[in-house]
Amino acid sequence: MGMFDTIGKDSSGQKRKKNTLKKLERMNKALRHEQPDRVPISDFFWGSFIQRWRNDLGLPDDANPYYYYDLDWIVTVSNMDPFIRSFEILKENHEEVVVKTGFGAILRKKFDAPMPEFIDFETDSMDKLEALEFDDPGDRRRYFEPGDNQIAGVGDGFERNSPAWLETVKSLRPDFPVFGSIIECNECLTRLIGPENNMLWIGLYPERMGKVINRIGQFYLDCAQAEIEAADGLLDGFVIWGDVAYKNNMFFSPDYWRRYFKPWVKEMVNVCHKNDLPVIYHGCGNVKNIFSDFIEIGVDAYNPLEAKASLDAVELRRAYDHKLGMCGNSNIQIWETADKEQIRREVLRKLNAAKGGGYIFQSDHSVSSSVSGHTYDYIVKLVREYGRYPLELGEFDQQM
């Protein structure tokens, strides 16, 4: 039997392929700021990219980049909708679908557009927001049954009746380290009332919104705990999704974030660590003003470190040393050029951040159809060739 078929057991006693255990060891060492055999690599892929990748490389219709490249980790999403209910189809034809979701959000998904559009929100006043009572965080439908949910179902594609989350975890686990995930308060509010109302109401009603944030924080903390319990030892880590910034700065003041949002992220991190799960926090935009806060509350790695928001993993490593792991930061806009020399410079320079461990290679957000399949293939080969320890980066080597 080959390495990929040989069976071993992880720390929980569960049977897994030895190659998967090697990937888990690689991820855990990187997150502990130890040097594994090589730099871990994975990514988040748009469905439209996967279709282009298959076409560009002449692959079959069921080809999957996670399996094709034997990538090092994968993340899953349970049903995080505040209200567990089927999509209400308001309009549907061959060009688009308009739905109301379990967030009470009305979204238009044009099938030829990369992402959906928010049209309206059921919760359209401060009074309505304060009166909401969410469904039970521990409801079995979130983890054990298929059904509609906004995060899994309405994105760059459109999916009804998403598979049961736990079955997805079980199906992936033989081949990958599998991370669970949860959204934090701001991610909920963006979908529940929209980003404009969210920022406006924080400005107009800071104390009232603070109380709402605390209620939402408790809800998603309970969801995280329920998800971990439902997995019953089958998870290898956890992602907290939480965009709180745009290209230049934060959506609201750092002090407001520290007062209301940060305590709940800290509690989520604590719950994960109590269950021996490392935490990767995913937050887009320029978060330099609160980077030290993520270190303080024990986040193991930060993702995606958007290069277009002036974040640079090499500079951040110099500034913060090995106090925080980094996941991402390879400039997708350079990938989109398909210029091999630019891409080589970008990839090899960013690998300097992996010295001493603490770095997982990914794009600085996700891989869209603006990236060719040949380009991604080239990038994986570069990381596999030059990401082996001890790192030898030639002309791109930098003192750290």
N, C-alpha and C positions, 0 to 999 in steps of 0.2 A: 504493500500500500504506500502511496506517495504521501508527502508531507501534508497536502491539502485534505487528505482523507483520514489521516491518523487521528484517533480520538484521544483527548485528554480531559481533564476536569479543572474547572476554575475553583476559586477560593470558596464558593458556596457548595461545591461538590457536584455541580451541573456538568454534564458531558458537553464538550465543545471540540471543534477541530483544533489541532495543535497550532495550525497557522493562525487561527483566530486568537488563541491564547498569546501567541507571539505579538500580534497586533495590539492586544490589550496591554501587554507588558510595555510595548513601545509607547503607547499613549500615556500610561501611568508614569513611566519614567520621565517623559517630556513634561508632564504636568507637575512632577516633583522637582523639576529643574535638575534632572540627571540626564546624562547623555545615553540614549538608547543606541541600537545598532544603526538606525538612520532616522532622519526627520520624518515624522508622520505626515501623511497627506490625505486630504479628502476635500469635499466642497459641497455646496448646495447648488443643484442644477435645475434650471427652468426646463419644463417639458418641451418648449420650443427649441432649446439647445439640444436636448437629447435626440430630437427628431433630425436636426441638422447634422449632429455628430454621426448618427447612423448613416445618413445619406453620404456625408463626406468620406467616411471610411468604408463604405460599402458593407455595412453590418446588417444583420437580420433585424426584423421589426421588433423583436423582443430583447435586443441587446441593451444592457444596462451598464452605465459607466462605473458604478460601484463594484459590480462583479467583474467587469472586463479588466479594470485596472487593479482589482483586489485592494480597494482603498481602505484606510485605517480606522474609520469610524463612521457612524451614521446616527442621525437624530430622528426621533418619532414624536408625533403630536397626538395627544388624546383629545377628547371633546371638551374644549374650554369655554363653550358658549354659556353665558349666564343662564339662558333658558334652553332646555333640551327640547327641541321641536324640529319637525321636518321643515325643509325650505318651503316657503310659500311662493309659488311661481306666479309672478305678476304679468310676465310677458315672455314668450319664447318663440323663436323662429330660427331659420338656418343661419342668421347673422349674429344673433345675440340672445341672451337670457337676462331677465330682470327678476331678482329674488329678494324676499325678506328672510333674514336669518335669525338664528337664536340669540344674536346680539340686538335684535330689533333694527338692524341696519338694512336699508334698501340699496342693493348694488346692481349695477349693470355690467355684465361681462360680455364684451364684444369678442367673438371667437378669433378674430384676426388681430386683436390688440394684445399687448403683452401682459397687462394687468387690469383688474376691474376698476370701476369708477363708483365711488360713493355718491348716491343721489339724494338720500334723505335718511332721517333717523327717527324711529318711533319715540325715543326719549329726546324731546326737543325743548325742554324747559328745565330749569333748576329744580322746580317743585317736583316734576316727574322723576328726575334723577334721584332725589332724596327719598322718594316713596318706593323705589324698586326693592323687591325681595327676590333674590336669585334662587335658582333651584339648588338642591342639595349637592355640595361638593362631592359627597361619597356615593351619589347615585350610580348604580352599576352600569347604566347605559353609557356613561362616559368612558368606561374602560373595557367592558366585557361584551358590548353589543355593537353591531354595525349601525350606522345612521348618518344623517346629515349633520355637518358642523362647518362653521364658516372658515376656520383657518385651514382645514384640510380640503375643503370643497370649492372655495372661490379664491383662486389666485391666478397664476399664469395659465392654468387650465380650469376646467369646471367638472366637478365630480359629485354625483348623488350617491347616498348610501355608502359612505366610506367604510372600509373594513373595521371590524372591532380592533381597538388599539392593542390589546394584549395579544391577539393573534398575529398582528404585524410584528410586535416585539419577538414573539416566538419564532416567526418565519425568518427573521433577519439574524437572530442570535447565533446560529451555527457558523455564520460567515463574517460577522462584524462585531466589534464592541458597540453596543446599542445604548444610546442616551435617551432618557425621557426628557420632557420639557414642560415648562409652564410660562405663561405670560405674567408680567407684573402689572401694576396699577395703570401706568400710562398707556400700555398697549391695549388694555381693556377700554379705557376711556376713548382712545382714538377710534375704536370700532363701535362703541356704544353711543357716543354723542358727536363724534367727529373732531378732528384736530382744531378746527376754528373755534367751536364752542368750548372745547376743553381749555384752550389758552385764554379765551375771553372770560369764561366764568372763573378761572383761577384769579384773573386780574380783578374782576368785579366782586367776587364772593370768596376771598381766600380762605376764610375760616370754615365756611359752609362746605366748600370743596374739600378742605382738609378732612372734615368728618367723613365725607363720601369716600375719599381715598383710603382712609383707615378701614372702612367697612369692606371695600373692594380688596384691600391688602389682606385682610383676614380671610376673605373668601378664597383667594388664590393660594394663600398659604395652606389652607385646609385642602384645596385641590391637589397641591403638590404632595402633601402627606398622604392623601387618599390614593394618588397615582403610584407612589412608592410602595404602599401597602398592597395595592392590586398587583403590582409586578412581582412581589414576594421573592425578591432576590435576583430577578432576571435583568436588572439594569446595571450598566457599568459606569454611568455618569448622568449628569443632568445639565440641561441648557435652560437658562432664564432669558426669555425674550423681552427686551425693554428699550425701545427707542426713546431717548429723551433729548436728542439734539439734532440739529441740521448741519449744513455745511460749515458754518462759521462759529456757531455757539449753541447754547442750550435753548430749549423751548421756553423755559422759565428760569428764575434765578437759582443758582446753586444752593442758596440758603433755603429756599422753599422745597427743593428736592431733598435736601438733607433733613428737613423737619418732617416731611410727610411720606416721601417715597422710599428713602434710604432704609428706614427701620424695617420695612417689610421685605426688601431685598435681603437684608441681613438675616432676618428670620428664616427666609427660604434657604439661604446658604447654610445656616445652622442645621436645619432639618436634613438637608442633603448630606452634610458632613457626619451627622449622627448616624446616618445609614451607610457610611463609607463610600459616598458618591462624590467624585470631584465635580466642580461647577464651572461651566463656561458661560459667561454672560454675553449675550448678543445685543449690542446696542449700536445703531447707526449714528453717523454724524461725529462732530468734534466734541469729545467729552473730556478734553484736557483739564477743565476746571474741576472735575470730580474724579480724576483718575486715582488720586491718592485715597479717596473714599472707598473705592472698590478694593484696594489693597487692604485697607483697615478692616473691612468686613469679611475678608477671607476668600474673595473670589479667586479661583485657581487660574483662570485664563480669560482674557477679554477678546471678543470677536465682534465685528469683522475688521475693525481698525481701518476705516475707509481712507485710502490715499487721497481721494478727491476732497476729503475734509481736512487735509493738511496733517494727517497722521502718518508717521513713519516708524516702522518697527525697530529699525536700527537705532534711530535717535531715541526712541522710547526706552529701549534696552539700556542705552548709555545713561539716560536720566533716572531710571527706576531700578537698574540692575536686575536681579532675579527676584524681585518682590512680587511680580505678577507675570503669569504666563501670557503668551500672545498667540492668537489664532487668526490667521488671515493676512491682510495688508498687501497682497500682491495686486498691483494696480490693473484692474480690469480694463481700463481705457487703453493701456498699453497692449494688453492681450488682444483687444479689438483691432489693433493696427495690422496684425499678422506679420509684423516685421520681426524676423527671427533674431536679429542683432539687438534690437531694443528689448525684446522679451528675455533674451539670455542675460542681458545686463540687469534687468529688473529682478529676475528670479534669483540669480546668483548673489546679487548685492543683498537682497532681503534675507538670504540664508545666513548672513552674518549674525542675525538676531537669534539663531539657533545654537550659537556657541554656548556650551555649558548646559544644553537642554532648554526647556521652557518655551519652545516654539513649535507650532503646528502649521504646516504650509496650507494655505487656502487663498482664494481670491479675496479682494477687499469688500466683497458683499456676496455675490452669487454669479453663476455662469449663465449668461443669456445667449440668445441666438445670434447676437452680434459677434460672438467668438466662434471661429470655425472649429470643426472637429479636428482638423489637422493641427491647429494651434494648441488645443488642449492636449492632444496626444504628445506634442513636442514638449510641453511644459511638464507633464508627468515624467517623461523620460529624463528631462534635465534634473528634476528633483531627485529621482531615483539614482541618477549617476553622481551628482555632486552633493547630495544630502546624506551621504554615508560618513559616519564618524571614524576617525577624526576628519573634520571638514577641510577640504582642500579646494579653495575657491579661486586660486590663481590670481589674475590681475584684479579680481573683484574682492579680494580679501581685505578686511579692514580690522584695525585694532579696536577691541571693545572694552 
